[in-house]
Amino acid sequence: MIAEIIAAGSEMLTPHRQDTNSLYLTERLNALGVAVAFKTIVGDNLQHLTDAARIALHRADIVIFSGGLGPTEDDLTREAAAAALGLGLHRDADALTAMYKRFAARRMTMPPNNAKQADLLAGAVVLENKNGSAPGQWLDTTVNGHRKIVILLPGPPKELMPLFVEACEPLLARELPERHFAKRILRIALMPESKVDSLAAPIYKKFADVETTILAHSSEIQLHFLCAKPTLAEAHARVDAVAAKVEDALDEAVFSNNGQTLEEVVLLRLEMRGLTLATAESITGGLISQRLTSIAGSSRTFLGGAIVYSPWLKTKFADVPEALIRKHGTVSEAVTKALAEGIRKQTGASIGLAITGVAGPGDLTDTNGKEKPAGGVYIAIADGRSTESTHKKFAGDRERVRTFAAQQALDLLRHKLI
């Protein structure tokens, strides 16, 4: 069975409010074996809501409305659902009594317009809302010969969430065939989306029962594999099978097969080998250190770092000779290698990681008088035995160059630790 969620509220069509209810409902529905195929946000317009409801009832088995159950003129979900289903609305005496009691318990007089919250779809069951005045509704009906489950839920998350868990989930669990979802995520650093798909598609296309999604994030690609089966073991077996074959095809480009971030993987590998790390960052201005220290327990392996933006701080914090900077320039292989070696020695770390470059938007006239192009980045890793370096060129604006540079540095370190 597939579901559609309709979020009612003009405020969610502005930059100031977001529909978070649908994310929560999707997670809960997936746990019940229900796939959410569509999500729609509709403003407070009766015709628009009615049209959206009709479309949803045509293509989904379960239609869930969130919001629009309040007492004001722009709360139109009940009316729209009734129009789309061709049903009438009636004022439920028990629901109305419960509202009067709620207001009385708070020593308040119920405004007359609150009474519309007791209007029920013909044949619907009241879902008690313990955290607000608007009750939810559950309707098990037939549309054009097909069974449909229609659920109306209040918009405030503090009302919607407990109402769905306490009232809707038991009803859905009773009505739905047993299905279980399993999911696996492969994360790939710095490989173009087209190349990832060219290697992975011949494999995942053979798994017709596994839904594959490719997501391009900043400086990484994610492959999501999702499968629903009568048992969780069956679902896991399928996603594990396709993920394993794709991971073999992509080889070391895959840095995580269980959702871990690149910084988590790097820290884990450092700890497994009993190594420590220090960084000297110029172009990234601390981005690498920020990512590492965002992980709990990073202090076990990450000693710290220095932001060495100016030439003299490269000398002061990492002992880079001034003559070397004058000769080669701050953005150079020689200086970056000296930074990695210097920060390692200064901190006593097992490994020193250094990065320099030109973030842009313009080119740089370096300390040696030479032009260094925007997007050019040098990365060096020193371990006391040898110092390895690489040069990369990244396109894009300042933020993109810095993001890709930090990702490249961490991925190079990951490869060294494998």
N, C-alpha and C positions, 0 to 999 in steps of 0.2 A: 504494500500500500504506500502511496505517496501523499505528501501533505503540502499545503500551501498556507503561508502566513500572510495575513493582511493587517498591516499596521495603520491605524486611522489616526490622523492628526496633522494639520497643516504645519505645526511647529517643526515637525521632523523633515519638512521639505526646505528648511532654512539651514544656514551654516551653524546655528546655535544649539540645535538639539539633535541627538542621534537615536536611532532605533536600536536599543540594546536588548529589548525583549525577544526579538526574533533569534538572536544569537543564543540566548538562554533556552528558548523553546526548541531550537534545532538540536542542541546538545541533549536535552531530555528525550526528544522524539527519537533521535538516533539510538539512544540506549534501549528504547523499546523496539528497535528494529524498523523504524519508520524513516524513510528518506524524505528530506524536505527538498522538493524540486523547484519551488517558486517562492519568492518573497516579494511583496508589493507594499509600497508606502503610498497612501492616498490622502489627499487633503480633505478638509471638512466640507465636502460637497456631496449632497445626497445622490445626484446622478452619477458622479464619478465613483462613489463607493458602491452603488448598485451595479454598475458596469463591471467593476473589479470583482465583485462577489459572483456575478454570473459567469465570468470567465473562469474563476477559480472552481466553481461547482462543476464546470464542464470538464476540467482537466485533472482535478485532484480528488482523492478519496476522502481526505480529511482537510477541512478548511477551518483555520483558527483565526479569529479576529482578536486583535489586542487594541484596547482603547476605544473611545467613543461611546462609553456607557455611562457617562456622567449626566448631570441634571440640566445642562445648559442647552441653548438652541443649536449649538454647533456639534453636539454629541448625537451622531446620526447612525451609529452602527446597527442598532436594533431595527430601525426603519429600513435601512439598506438591505440587511439580511432578509427581512420579511418580504421586501419587494422582489429580490432576486429569486427567492424560493416560491413566491406566489402564495404566501401565508399571511394570515392576519396576526395582529398583536392583541393580547388581552392583559388587563391589569390583574396581577395575581394578588389575592387578598393576603395570603400568608407572607409573601415577600414584602408587601406594603406594611403589614403589622410589624414585621421584624425591623423595618427602617424606623417606624415611629418609636419603637422600644429603644433602638440605638441612640436616637436623638434625646429621648427622655432620660436615659441613663447618664447622659452628659449635661442634663439640665438645660437643654436647648429645644427651641421650637423648630420643628422641621419645616423648611420653606416649601410652599406648594409645588414648585417645579421639581423637587426631589422625587415626587410620586411617579414620574415617568420612568424612573429606574426600576420600577416593579413591572414594567411592560414586558411580557414574555412572548416569544414566538409560539404559535400554536403547536402543541405537542412537545415543547421543550421542558427539560427538567432544570429546576433551580440548583445552582451550585453556590452554596453558602460562602459568602465572603466575610471572614472573621476580622478583616483588617480595613474594611471600607464599607461605604453605603451601597455600592453597586454590586448586586449579585451577578455571578456568571451564569451562563446558560449552556446546556448540552442538548443537542438535537440529533437523534438517529433517524434518518429519513431516506427517502428514495427520490432521485431526480432522473427522469427519462429512463427508468428501469434499472438504475445503478444506485447501489447503497452509498450514502454520504453521511459522514459524521461532521456536524457543524458545532464549533465551540466558540462562545463569546466570552472574552476575558477582559477585566478592567485594565487600564493602561499603566497605572503606577506600579513599578516593579515590586514594591513591598506588598502589594495586593496580588499581582499576577503570579508571582513565583510560588508562594505557599498554596494558593488556590489551585494551581496546576498540579502541584505535587500531591496535595491531600485529596483533591476531588477528581481530577481528570486522569491522572496516571493509573489509579486502580480500575477505572472504567475502561480505559484503553487496553490495559493489560488483559482484561477479561475478554475483550472483543477481538483483539488482534491475534493472528497466527504468530507463534513464537519465532522470532528472528533475532539474530545477534550480529552486531557490526564489529569488524576488526579493521584496524588502520595501521599502515606503516608509512614512514616518511624517510626518504633519502635526501640528503642535503649535499649539494655539489658546489664547490667554490670556483668562481672565475672561469667558468666554461660557458660559452654562448648557448642560449636556449636552443637554437637550431641544431647545434652539434649534439647536445644532450638528447634531444628527441630523435635525431637520426640514429643514434646508437641504441636508444631504449625502445623506440616504437616497434621494431621488428619482434621484440620480446613481449611487451605488454599487450600487443594486439592479439596474441595467442591466448590470452586469459580474458575471455569474453565476459566472465562473471565478476571481474574485478574492474572497478571504476578507477581510471587513472587521470590525475590532474597534474598539469605542470604549472608551477607558479614561479615567476621571475621576481625575485626580491633584489634589493640593493646588493650587488656583487656576489650573489649566489642564486642557484636554481634549486627548487624543491620539487621532488616527485612524490605525490601523495597517492597511495594505493588503498582503496576502500572496498570491502566486500561484506555482503550480508548472507548469512546462512542460518539454517535451523539451530545449529549449535555454535558456540563461540570457538570451539576447537576447530571445526570445519572452516570457519571464516579466517581464523589465524593461519591455518595451513595454507590457504590460498594466497593471502597477502605476503606471507613469508616466502612462498615459492617464487612469486614474480619478483619480489624485492631482491632475493638472493641472485637470481639470474641477471637482473639489471645491474646490480652492484658488481658482479663479475665482469660485465661488459664495460662498465665505466672505470673499473679498477681503482687506483688510488685517488682519482678525482673525487670520489665519495668520501666526505669527511665524517659523516654521521649517518647511521641507519636506524637510530632510535630517537631522533628529535633533538639530540644535543647540539648546542651551538659550537661554532669553531673555537671560541675561547675556552669553553668547557673541555673540549677534546684536547686542546694544547695543555691545559693545566693538568688534566688526568695523565697524559703521557709524561709530563715532567715528573709528576709524583711517582708514577710507576717506576721510573728510572732513577729516582732519588736525586733529581737535578733542581737547581734554582735558576731564576731568570731575572735580569735587569734590562731596562730599555733606555735608549736615548732617542728622543723623538724631536724632529724639527718640523717637517711639513704637516704631520698629523697632530701636532700640538697636544699630545696626551690622549688621543683617541684609543690607541692600543692599550695604554694603562687603564683607561676608563673601562674598556670592555673586560679586561682581565679582573679588575677589582670589583666588578659588578657581580662576580660569582662568589658565593659564600665559601669560605675556606681557602681562597686564593693566596692568602698570606703564607700558607705552608710551602709554596713554591715560588711565588712572585715577591721578590724583595723590594721592588720599587723602580722608579725611573726618573729621568730628568727631561724637561722640555728645554731643548738647547736651540732656541730660535736664532739667537745672535751668534756671530763668530766667537766672541770672547767667552761666551758661556760654554761653547764647545770645548774651549781650552780649559776653562775653570772646572767644569763638572766632569769632563771625560778625558782631560789631559791630552787633547789633540794639539800637536805642535802648531804654533802660529805660522811658521814657515810653510807647513804643508797646506794650510788654508789659503795662504797668499798665492802659492804656486798652482794649486789645482782648483780652488774655489770651494765654497761651502757645499754646493750640489755636485758631488763628484764621487767616483768609486773610492778613491784614496782616502778622502775625508770620512766617508761613511764607514769604511772598514776600520779606520782609526777610532771612530766613535764607538763601534761595537766592542773593539778590544779594550778601549779605555773605560767604558762604563762597567765592563765585566771585572776589570781589575780594581776599579775604585770601590765597587760594592762587594767584591768577593763572591759574585754569583758564578754558577757553573757556565752559564751562557749569557752573552751580551747580544742584544738585538738593537740595531740602529736603522734609522730611516731619515733620508733627506729628499728634497725635491722642490718643484715649483708648482704650487697649487693654482696659480693663475689669478685673474683671467689673462694677464699679460705675461710676456716672457721676462726673464730676470737677467740683469747685467751683474754677473757674479763678482766676487772679490778679486778674481784674477783678470777681470775685464772682459771675459768671454760671455756671449749671450747663451743663456740656458732656456730651452723652450718650455712653455707651460705644459704641465702634464707629465714631465719627465721625473722619474722617481728612482732613487738608489736605495737598496736594502742590503744590509750586511748582517751576518750571524757569526759570532766568534765563540769558540768553545775552549780556548786555551791551547788547542793543538793545531787548529787551522781556522782561517776566516774565509767564509764564502760570501760572495756578493752577487747581486743581479741588478739589471737596469730594466725598467718598464716604462712604457708610455701610455697614459690613460687619457682618453678624450672626455670632454664634458666640462661642466662648470666647476667652481672651486670645491663645492661640497662633494660632488661626485668623485673628483680626483682624490680628495682626502679619504673618502670612504673606501674606495677601491684600493688605495695605497695601504690602509690599515689591514684590510682583508688579505691582500697579497702577502704582507709581512707575516701575519699569523699563519697563513697557509704554507708559506715557505718553512716556517719553524716547525709546523706539523710534519711536513715531509722529512725534515732533518731528524725528527724524533722517532719516525717509524722504524 
